[in-house]
Amino acid sequence: MSDDESYELLGFDNVLLPVGDLAEAVGFYERAGFAVGFRLDEAGIAILKVGGETPGVLLRQEEGLSHRPPPWCPPRLWLEVPDARLAGRKLGAAGIELLDAPLSVSTGWVVEVADPWGNVVGFADYTKRPELARRS
């Protein structure tokens, strides 16, 4: 590619989250409402579906990663849901602790959870700005 050529960002491929135990991580995320799209235990990876999109959340087993936040700042990923407060109640019913009470943000509400390795996943809605939501 020459210096005057540009490239285009087409969209997400996958979002990678490091985990210490693939089976435990898959169980956690299934309780959180994710469906497994693909799993390859011998490679230490699983891809979780997000909506109808082909890319997803890729869990990758990392050796030596114990049940604690990693020494680096953990990833923080927010996903759109129709109703974040309802998602928070469902997560709680599944035994998943919320990091905080539902938070009011400029577009709606968000709830966050952390997996056993410190990766933070937020569930955000657009109830205050429905014109920005994927579905109204």
VEXRO-606599 format. One record per residue (C-alpha): x, y, z; chain. Coordinates in nm, 4 decimals. Example, Ala and Ser with C-alpha at 12.3 -4.5 7.8 and 13.67 -1.06 7.14 Angstrom:
# VEXRO-606599
+----------+----------+----------+-------+
:        X :        Y :        Z : votor :
+----------+----------+----------+-------+
:   1.2300 :  -0.4500 :   0.7800 :     A :
:   1.3670 :  -0.1060 :   0.7140 :     A :
+----------+----------+----------+-------+
This chain:
# VEXRO-606599
+----------+----------+----------+-------+
:        X :        Y :        Z : votor :
+----------+----------+----------+-------+
:   0.0000 :   0.0000 :   0.0000 :     A :
:   0.1450 :   0.3365 :  -0.0948 :     A :
:   0.1470 :   0.6327 :   0.1432 :     A :
:  -0.1370 :   0.8053 :  -0.0431 :     A :
:  -0.3650 :   0.5024 :  -0.0181 :     A :
:  -0.5974 :   0.4766 :   0.2776 :     A :
:  -0.7659 :   0.1829 :   0.4338 :     A :
:  -1.1185 :   0.1515 :   0.5560 :     A :
:  -1.2322 :   0.0153 :   0.8916 :     A :
:  -1.5170 :  -0.2184 :   0.8018 :     A :
:  -1.6316 :  -0.3260 :   1.1457 :     A :
:  -1.5399 :  -0.5499 :   1.4339 :     A :
:  -1.3886 :  -0.8915 :   1.3868 :     A :
:  -1.3948 :  -1.0209 :   1.7452 :     A :
:  -1.3436 :  -0.8721 :   2.0898 :     A :
:  -1.0947 :  -1.0849 :   2.2833 :     A :
:  -1.1270 :  -1.1449 :   2.6572 :     A :
:  -0.8490 :  -1.3360 :   2.8365 :     A :
:  -0.9704 :  -1.6018 :   3.0818 :     A :
:  -0.7973 :  -1.8517 :   3.3077 :     A :
:  -1.0289 :  -2.1506 :   3.2526 :     A :
:  -1.2269 :  -2.1898 :   2.9297 :     A :
:  -1.4973 :  -2.4229 :   3.0647 :     A :
:  -1.5600 :  -2.2007 :   3.3677 :     A :
:  -1.5661 :  -1.8892 :   3.1497 :     A :
:  -1.8136 :  -2.0426 :   2.9038 :     A :
:  -2.0390 :  -2.1375 :   3.1966 :     A :
:  -2.0228 :  -1.7840 :   3.3384 :     A :
:  -2.1082 :  -1.6207 :   3.0060 :     A :
:  -2.3875 :  -1.8694 :   2.9315 :     A :
:  -2.5427 :  -1.7750 :   3.2692 :     A :
:  -2.5064 :  -1.4113 :   3.1598 :     A :
:  -2.7186 :  -1.4834 :   2.8503 :     A :
:  -2.4572 :  -1.5437 :   2.5819 :     A :
:  -2.4855 :  -1.8305 :   2.3336 :     A :
:  -2.1714 :  -2.0159 :   2.2243 :     A :
:  -2.1198 :  -1.9858 :   1.8500 :     A :
:  -1.7998 :  -2.1877 :   1.8288 :     A :
:  -1.5755 :  -2.3655 :   2.0753 :     A :
:  -1.2356 :  -2.5274 :   2.0260 :     A :
:  -1.1117 :  -2.6538 :   2.3626 :     A :
:  -0.7786 :  -2.7814 :   2.2302 :     A :
:  -0.6958 :  -2.4271 :   2.1173 :     A :
:  -0.8395 :  -2.2727 :   2.4358 :     A :
:  -1.0941 :  -2.0527 :   2.2564 :     A :
:  -1.4684 :  -2.0029 :   2.2377 :     A :
:  -1.6660 :  -1.7419 :   2.0462 :     A :
:  -1.9836 :  -1.6073 :   2.2037 :     A :
:  -2.2590 :  -1.4724 :   1.9803 :     A :
:  -2.3697 :  -1.1105 :   2.0067 :     A :
:  -2.7008 :  -1.0447 :   1.8334 :     A :
:  -2.7132 :  -1.1436 :   1.4682 :     A :
:  -2.3607 :  -1.0253 :   1.3966 :     A :
:  -2.0915 :  -1.2662 :   1.2783 :     A :
:  -1.8172 :  -1.1276 :   1.5034 :     A :
:  -1.8493 :  -1.1985 :   1.8694 :     A :
:  -1.6762 :  -1.2079 :   2.2034 :     A :
:  -1.3770 :  -1.4391 :   2.1824 :     A :
:  -1.2741 :  -1.6049 :   2.5081 :     A :
:  -0.9097 :  -1.7132 :   2.5034 :     A :
:  -0.7583 :  -1.9196 :   2.7810 :     A :
:  -0.4354 :  -1.7670 :   2.9093 :     A :
:  -0.2020 :  -1.9832 :   3.1164 :     A :
:  -0.1429 :  -1.8587 :   3.4687 :     A :
:  -0.4412 :  -1.6221 :   3.4786 :     A :
:  -0.6054 :  -1.6864 :   3.8161 :     A :
:  -0.9345 :  -1.5638 :   3.9638 :     A :
:  -0.8372 :  -1.2053 :   4.0061 :     A :
:  -0.8108 :  -0.8998 :   3.7915 :     A :
:  -0.5041 :  -0.9262 :   3.5709 :     A :
:  -0.2037 :  -0.6992 :   3.6360 :     A :
:  -0.3123 :  -0.4865 :   3.3380 :     A :
:  -0.6256 :  -0.2742 :   3.3228 :     A :
:  -0.9024 :  -0.5210 :   3.2334 :     A :
:  -1.1058 :  -0.4747 :   2.9163 :     A :
:  -1.4424 :  -0.3026 :   2.9489 :     A :
:  -1.6990 :  -0.3975 :   2.6862 :     A :
:  -2.0537 :  -0.2620 :   2.6674 :     A :
:  -2.3240 :  -0.4351 :   2.4655 :     A :
:  -2.6631 :  -0.2937 :   2.3715 :     A :
:  -2.9738 :  -0.4501 :   2.5241 :     A :
:  -3.3377 :  -0.3340 :   2.5043 :     A :
:  -3.3630 :  -0.2786 :   2.8835 :     A :
:  -3.0510 :  -0.2665 :   3.1013 :     A :
:  -3.2421 :  -0.2689 :   3.4301 :     A :
:  -3.4242 :  -0.5870 :   3.3248 :     A :
:  -3.0888 :  -0.7352 :   3.2212 :     A :
:  -2.9553 :  -0.6508 :   3.5683 :     A :
:  -3.2443 :  -0.8328 :   3.7356 :     A :
:  -3.1933 :  -1.1390 :   3.5101 :     A :
:  -2.8184 :  -1.1416 :   3.5782 :     A :
:  -2.8835 :  -1.1249 :   3.9526 :     A :
:  -3.1333 :  -1.4106 :   3.9260 :     A :
:  -2.8625 :  -1.6139 :   3.7473 :     A :
:  -2.6283 :  -1.5589 :   4.0436 :     A :
:  -2.4121 :  -1.2978 :   3.8728 :     A :
:  -2.3280 :  -0.9995 :   4.0939 :     A :
:  -2.3609 :  -0.6506 :   3.9467 :     A :
:  -2.0637 :  -0.4210 :   3.9991 :     A :
:  -2.2970 :  -0.1363 :   4.0893 :     A :
:  -2.6649 :  -0.0507 :   4.0836 :     A :
:  -2.7978 :   0.0361 :   3.7391 :     A :
:  -2.6288 :   0.3581 :   3.6340 :     A :
:  -2.8068 :   0.6375 :   3.4536 :     A :
:  -2.6103 :   0.7510 :   3.1465 :     A :
:  -2.6931 :   1.0079 :   2.8802 :     A :
:  -2.8517 :   0.7524 :   2.6462 :     A :
:  -3.0307 :   0.5349 :   2.9043 :     A :
:  -2.9155 :   0.2852 :   3.1669 :     A :
:  -2.6218 :   0.0459 :   3.2063 :     A :
:  -2.5360 :  -0.2429 :   3.4382 :     A :
:  -2.1906 :  -0.3986 :   3.4569 :     A :
:  -2.0600 :  -0.7364 :   3.5675 :     A :
:  -1.7080 :  -0.8744 :   3.5959 :     A :
:  -1.6115 :  -1.2293 :   3.5109 :     A :
:  -1.3825 :  -1.4210 :   3.7508 :     A :
:  -1.0762 :  -1.2772 :   3.5695 :     A :
:  -1.1799 :  -0.9131 :   3.5972 :     A :
:  -1.3109 :  -0.8578 :   3.2432 :     A :
:  -1.5988 :  -0.6081 :   3.2684 :     A :
:  -1.9062 :  -0.6452 :   3.0481 :     A :
:  -2.1744 :  -0.3786 :   3.0496 :     A :
:  -2.5307 :  -0.4093 :   2.9281 :     A :
:  -2.6527 :  -0.0690 :   2.8068 :     A :
:  -2.9848 :   0.0506 :   2.6717 :     A :
:  -3.0963 :   0.3569 :   2.4777 :     A :
:  -3.4219 :   0.4215 :   2.6622 :     A :
:  -3.3431 :   0.7945 :   2.6890 :     A :
:  -3.2353 :   0.8215 :   2.3237 :     A :
:  -3.4394 :   0.5558 :   2.1380 :     A :
:  -3.3548 :   0.7112 :   1.8013 :     A :
:  -2.9966 :   0.5853 :   1.8513 :     A :
:  -3.0973 :   0.2278 :   1.9392 :     A :
:  -3.0635 :  -0.0638 :   1.7002 :     A :
:  -3.4316 :  -0.1400 :   1.7608 :     A :
:  -3.7003 :   0.0961 :   1.8774 :     A :
+----------+----------+----------+-------+
